[in-house]
Amino acid sequence: MTQRTLAQIERQIEKIKAKMNGIGEMRPGTLTQQFKDPQNQIGPYYQLSYTLDMKSRTDYVSNDAVADVRRQVANYKRFKDLCAKWVALGIEHSKLKIKLKKG
């Protein structure tokens, strides 16, 4: 049973690796629409806020780049989710492997 479970975990990790390989461009952060005059919602513009190397940053995004940046941010979120799943499976795999060696 445990050997089969190890193989299942390994297959799941391989699937995650394949998904990560196809992600493409990515950027961390949150893309929001802001206004120069928020009360009257005049002068809309977009900004991307993120933290990198423990420093908060903000990039202004032109209207023609918004779709690309949205896709990049979504790709980054997908990447982070896949990483978290991979780490959880890695921990489970390690524990089972150790358990098998003990007897």
C-alpha positions in Angstrom: 0.0 0.0 0.0 2.7 2.5 1.0 4.8 1.7 -2.1 1.7 2.4 -4.3 1.1 5.6 -2.4 4.7 6.7 -3.1 4.2 6.0 -6.8 1.0 8.0 -6.8 2.6 11.0 -5.1 5.5 10.8 -7.6 3.0 10.8 -10.5 1.2 13.8 -9.0 4.6 15.7 -8.7 5.4 14.9 -12.3 2.0 16.3 -13.4 2.7 19.5 -11.4 6.2 19.8 -13.0 4.6 19.5 -16.5 2.0 22.2 -15.6 4.7 24.5 -14.3 6.7 24.1 -17.5 3.9 25.5 -19.5 3.1 28.5 -17.5 5.0 31.2 -19.4 5.5 34.8 -18.4 4.6 35.8 -14.9 4.7 38.7 -12.5 3.8 38.9 -8.9 1.4 41.4 -7.5 -2.0 42.9 -7.7 -3.2 44.9 -10.6 -5.7 47.6 -9.7 -7.4 50.5 -11.4 -6.9 53.9 -9.7 -8.3 57.3 -10.5 -6.6 60.7 -10.5 -9.9 62.1 -9.1 -11.3 59.1 -7.1 -14.4 61.0 -6.0 -15.6 61.6 -9.5 -13.8 58.6 -11.0 -11.9 60.7 -13.5 -8.5 59.9 -15.0 -8.3 56.1 -14.7 -5.0 54.4 -14.7 -3.6 51.0 -13.7 -0.9 50.1 -11.2 0.7 46.8 -10.2 1.7 46.6 -6.6 4.0 43.8 -5.4 6.8 42.9 -3.0 10.2 41.7 -4.2 13.3 41.2 -2.0 11.3 42.5 1.0 10.7 45.8 -0.7 7.2 47.1 -1.7 7.1 48.3 -5.3 4.5 49.9 -7.6 4.6 49.9 -11.4 2.3 51.9 -13.5 0.8 49.9 -16.4 -0.3 51.4 -19.7 -3.8 50.6 -20.9 -2.4 48.6 -23.8 -0.4 46.4 -21.5 -3.2 45.7 -19.0 -4.3 42.4 -20.6 -0.7 41.1 -20.7 -0.1 42.0 -17.1 -3.4 40.4 -16.0 -2.3 37.2 -17.7 1.2 37.4 -16.1 -0.3 37.9 -12.6 -2.7 35.0 -13.1 0.2 32.8 -14.2 2.2 33.8 -11.1 -0.7 32.9 -8.8 -1.0 29.5 -10.6 2.7 29.0 -10.2 2.5 29.7 -6.5 -0.4 27.3 -6.1 1.5 24.6 -7.9 4.6 25.2 -5.8 2.5 24.9 -2.6 1.0 21.6 -3.8 4.5 20.3 -4.8 5.9 21.1 -1.4 3.0 19.4 0.4 3.4 16.3 -1.8 7.1 16.4 -1.2 6.6 16.4 2.6 4.1 13.6 2.3 6.5 11.6 0.1 9.4 12.1 2.4 7.4 11.0 5.5 6.2 7.8 3.7 9.7 7.0 2.4 11.2 7.3 5.9 8.4 5.2 7.3 9.2 2.5 4.7 12.8 2.5 5.7 12.0 2.0 9.4 10.2 -1.0 8.7 
